[in-house]
Amino acid sequence: MKNLLSLLERFSKALNKDTETKETIAAVIQKRTGAGIPADKILWKDGVLEISASPAVKNEIALKEAAIKDELKEVYRLSVSRIVYK
């Protein structure tokens, strides 16, 4: 029973890490652009950040893309190689 408990704890930590990462990215975007994006509209995998948002928000993010990438890398140690807009 202890093994099952430790396994579930590991999965819980792994799932929460992804949620925390998305919330961090959303907070940086909010801070830099003033546009709020829900964490469920963000996908981060292998250095590629995929954002689903309205055209106005996507344009605002594109204008400040370098600043967003820099802050994510320097402050939060999240390396973003490119941003894809959907």
C-alpha positions in Angstrom: 0.0 0.0 0.0 2.9 2.4 0.7 4.3 1.8 -2.8 1.0 2.8 -4.3 0.9 5.9 -2.2 4.4 6.9 -3.2 3.6 6.3 -6.9 0.5 8.5 -6.6 2.5 11.2 -4.9 5.0 11.2 -7.8 2.3 11.5 -10.4 0.7 14.3 -8.4 3.9 16.2 -8.3 4.5 15.7 -12.1 1.0 16.9 -12.9 1.2 19.9 -10.7 4.6 20.9 -12.1 3.0 21.3 -15.5 0.1 23.4 -14.1 2.6 25.6 -12.2 4.6 26.1 -15.4 1.6 27.1 -17.4 0.5 29.5 -14.6 4.0 31.0 -14.6 4.0 31.6 -18.3 0.5 33.1 -18.2 1.6 35.5 -15.4 4.7 36.6 -17.4 2.5 37.2 -20.5 0.0 39.2 -18.3 2.8 41.3 -16.8 4.5 42.1 -20.1 1.4 42.6 -22.3 -1.5 43.3 -20.0 -3.5 40.6 -21.8 -4.7 37.7 -19.6 -4.6 34.2 -21.0 -6.0 31.3 -19.1 -3.5 28.5 -18.3 -5.5 26.0 -20.3 -4.9 27.9 -23.5 -1.1 27.4 -23.1 0.9 24.4 -24.1 4.6 24.1 -23.3 6.6 21.1 -24.6 10.2 20.7 -25.4 10.9 24.4 -25.6 8.0 25.3 -27.9 5.3 27.5 -26.4 1.9 27.1 -28.1 -0.7 29.8 -27.4 -4.4 29.8 -28.3 -5.8 33.4 -28.1 -7.6 36.1 -30.0 -5.8 37.9 -32.8 -5.4 41.0 -30.8 -3.7 39.2 -27.9 -1.5 37.2 -30.3 -0.3 40.4 -31.9 0.5 41.9 -28.5 2.5 38.8 -27.5 4.3 38.8 -30.9 5.4 42.4 -30.3 6.9 41.6 -26.9 8.0 38.1 -27.7 11.7 38.7 -27.0 11.0 40.3 -23.6 8.7 37.4 -22.6 11.3 34.8 -23.7 14.1 36.6 -21.8 12.1 36.8 -18.6 11.1 33.2 -18.7 14.7 32.1 -19.3 16.4 34.4 -16.8 13.9 34.4 -13.9 12.1 31.1 -14.2 14.7 29.0 -16.2 12.2 28.0 -18.8 13.9 27.9 -22.2 11.5 28.8 -25.0 12.9 28.3 -28.5 9.8 29.6 -30.3 6.2 30.6 -29.8 3.5 29.2 -32.0 0.1 31.0 -32.2 -3.2 29.2 -32.8 
